[in-house]
Amino acid sequence: MKFKSKPIVIDAVRFNSKNDRECLNFCKDAIDPISKKPYLIIPTALGDMECNIGDYIVKISTGNFYPLRSDMFHLLFEETE
């Protein structure tokens, strides 16, 4: 059998190290650790995950947030607005 994913609409923001505030406002539970390497910690249903520069923070229909690498994001989603 073959399966096709259902069309979904998500909210997302791309982390670029200059938009920490925007990302933290988007995902209120995100943590901005004090570190030499710019990244955010995103609490997810699967545990804490690292969001690196260029990654997207995706909010899915359940209200949960997940970091997603840019290449995977563009493979799965296209801009609607």
BADO-29953 format. One record per residue (C-alpha): residue number from 1; x, z, y. Coordinates in steps of 0.05 Angstrom, whole numbers, plus 5000, padded with zeros to 4 digits. Layout:
<sites>
<site><nr>NUM</nr><xx>X</xx><zz>Z</zz><yy>Y</yy></site>
...
</sites>
This chain:
<sites>
<site><nr>1</nr><xx>5000</xx><zz>5000</zz><yy>5000</yy></site>
<site><nr>2</nr><xx>5021</xx><zz>4988</zz><yy>5072</yy></site>
<site><nr>3</nr><xx>5004</xx><zz>5033</zz><yy>5130</yy></site>
<site><nr>4</nr><xx>5002</xx><zz>5022</zz><yy>5205</yy></site>
<site><nr>5</nr><xx>5009</xx><zz>5079</zz><yy>5255</yy></site>
<site><nr>6</nr><xx>4949</xx><zz>5094</zz><yy>5299</yy></site>
<site><nr>7</nr><xx>4956</xx><zz>5077</zz><yy>5372</yy></site>
<site><nr>8</nr><xx>4968</xx><zz>5140</zz><yy>5413</yy></site>
<site><nr>9</nr><xx>4982</xx><zz>5154</zz><yy>5486</yy></site>
<site><nr>10</nr><xx>5034</xx><zz>5206</zz><yy>5502</yy></site>
<site><nr>11</nr><xx>5064</xx><zz>5238</zz><yy>5564</yy></site>
<site><nr>12</nr><xx>5140</xx><zz>5236</zz><yy>5569</yy></site>
<site><nr>13</nr><xx>5197</xx><zz>5248</zz><yy>5617</yy></site>
<site><nr>14</nr><xx>5269</xx><zz>5225</zz><yy>5609</yy></site>
<site><nr>15</nr><xx>5324</xx><zz>5277</zz><yy>5618</yy></site>
<site><nr>16</nr><xx>5382</xx><zz>5254</zz><yy>5661</yy></site>
<site><nr>17</nr><xx>5416</xx><zz>5320</zz><yy>5682</yy></site>
<site><nr>18</nr><xx>5393</xx><zz>5310</zz><yy>5754</yy></site>
<site><nr>19</nr><xx>5320</xx><zz>5323</zz><yy>5738</yy></site>
<site><nr>20</nr><xx>5326</xx><zz>5392</zz><yy>5706</yy></site>
<site><nr>21</nr><xx>5269</xx><zz>5419</zz><yy>5749</yy></site>
<site><nr>22</nr><xx>5223</xx><zz>5361</zz><yy>5732</yy></site>
<site><nr>23</nr><xx>5236</xx><zz>5370</zz><yy>5657</yy></site>
<site><nr>24</nr><xx>5227</xx><zz>5446</zz><yy>5661</yy></site>
<site><nr>25</nr><xx>5162</xx><zz>5436</zz><yy>5699</yy></site>
<site><nr>26</nr><xx>5138</xx><zz>5385</zz><yy>5647</yy></site>
<site><nr>27</nr><xx>5156</xx><zz>5429</zz><yy>5587</yy></site>
<site><nr>28</nr><xx>5146</xx><zz>5500</zz><yy>5613</yy></site>
<site><nr>29</nr><xx>5178</xx><zz>5531</zz><yy>5550</yy></site>
<site><nr>30</nr><xx>5242</xx><zz>5491</zz><yy>5556</yy></site>
<site><nr>31</nr><xx>5307</xx><zz>5529</zz><yy>5566</yy></site>
<site><nr>32</nr><xx>5364</xx><zz>5506</zz><yy>5611</yy></site>
<site><nr>33</nr><xx>5425</xx><zz>5541</zz><yy>5580</yy></site>
<site><nr>34</nr><xx>5485</xx><zz>5554</zz><yy>5624</yy></site>
<site><nr>35</nr><xx>5535</xx><zz>5508</zz><yy>5592</yy></site>
<site><nr>36</nr><xx>5588</xx><zz>5457</zz><yy>5610</yy></site>
<site><nr>37</nr><xx>5549</xx><zz>5406</zz><yy>5571</yy></site>
<site><nr>38</nr><xx>5483</xx><zz>5388</zz><yy>5605</yy></site>
<site><nr>39</nr><xx>5425</xx><zz>5394</zz><yy>5556</yy></site>
<site><nr>40</nr><xx>5358</xx><zz>5430</zz><yy>5549</yy></site>
<site><nr>41</nr><xx>5331</xx><zz>5470</zz><yy>5491</yy></site>
<site><nr>42</nr><xx>5260</xx><zz>5449</zz><yy>5472</yy></site>
<site><nr>43</nr><xx>5221</xx><zz>5499</zz><yy>5430</yy></site>
<site><nr>44</nr><xx>5182</xx><zz>5459</zz><yy>5378</yy></site>
<site><nr>45</nr><xx>5138</xx><zz>5473</zz><yy>5318</yy></site>
<site><nr>46</nr><xx>5200</xx><zz>5458</zz><yy>5276</yy></site>
<site><nr>47</nr><xx>5245</xx><zz>5506</zz><yy>5315</yy></site>
<site><nr>48</nr><xx>5289</xx><zz>5498</zz><yy>5377</yy></site>
<site><nr>49</nr><xx>5315</xx><zz>5427</zz><yy>5387</yy></site>
<site><nr>50</nr><xx>5368</xx><zz>5401</zz><yy>5435</yy></site>
<site><nr>51</nr><xx>5350</xx><zz>5350</zz><yy>5488</yy></site>
<site><nr>52</nr><xx>5411</xx><zz>5312</zz><yy>5512</yy></site>
<site><nr>53</nr><xx>5421</xx><zz>5267</zz><yy>5572</yy></site>
<site><nr>54</nr><xx>5382</xx><zz>5202</zz><yy>5561</yy></site>
<site><nr>55</nr><xx>5333</xx><zz>5234</zz><yy>5512</yy></site>
<site><nr>56</nr><xx>5259</xx><zz>5236</zz><yy>5526</yy></site>
<site><nr>57</nr><xx>5216</xx><zz>5299</zz><yy>5523</yy></site>
<site><nr>58</nr><xx>5151</xx><zz>5277</zz><yy>5491</yy></site>
<site><nr>59</nr><xx>5085</xx><zz>5315</zz><yy>5494</yy></site>
<site><nr>60</nr><xx>5040</xx><zz>5296</zz><yy>5435</yy></site>
<site><nr>61</nr><xx>4965</xx><zz>5303</zz><yy>5429</yy></site>
<site><nr>62</nr><xx>4970</xx><zz>5373</zz><yy>5399</yy></site>
<site><nr>63</nr><xx>5004</xx><zz>5397</zz><yy>5463</yy></site>
<site><nr>64</nr><xx>5071</xx><zz>5406</zz><yy>5427</yy></site>
<site><nr>65</nr><xx>5136</xx><zz>5380</zz><yy>5458</yy></site>
<site><nr>66</nr><xx>5193</xx><zz>5344</zz><yy>5422</yy></site>
<site><nr>67</nr><xx>5258</xx><zz>5313</zz><yy>5445</yy></site>
<site><nr>68</nr><xx>5267</xx><zz>5241</zz><yy>5423</yy></site>
<site><nr>69</nr><xx>5329</xx><zz>5198</zz><yy>5428</yy></site>
<site><nr>70</nr><xx>5321</xx><zz>5139</zz><yy>5476</yy></site>
<site><nr>71</nr><xx>5330</xx><zz>5086</zz><yy>5422</yy></site>
<site><nr>72</nr><xx>5275</xx><zz>5117</zz><yy>5378</yy></site>
<site><nr>73</nr><xx>5230</xx><zz>5127</zz><yy>5439</yy></site>
<site><nr>74</nr><xx>5234</xx><zz>5053</zz><yy>5457</yy></site>
<site><nr>75</nr><xx>5223</xx><zz>5033</zz><yy>5385</yy></site>
<site><nr>76</nr><xx>5158</xx><zz>5074</zz><yy>5382</yy></site>
<site><nr>77</nr><xx>5130</xx><zz>5071</zz><yy>5452</yy></site>
<site><nr>78</nr><xx>5119</xx><zz>5024</zz><yy>5510</yy></site>
<site><nr>79</nr><xx>5099</xx><zz>5041</zz><yy>5581</yy></site>
<site><nr>80</nr><xx>5024</xx><zz>5036</zz><yy>5596</yy></site>
<site><nr>81</nr><xx>5022</xx><zz>5049</zz><yy>5671</yy></site>
</sites>
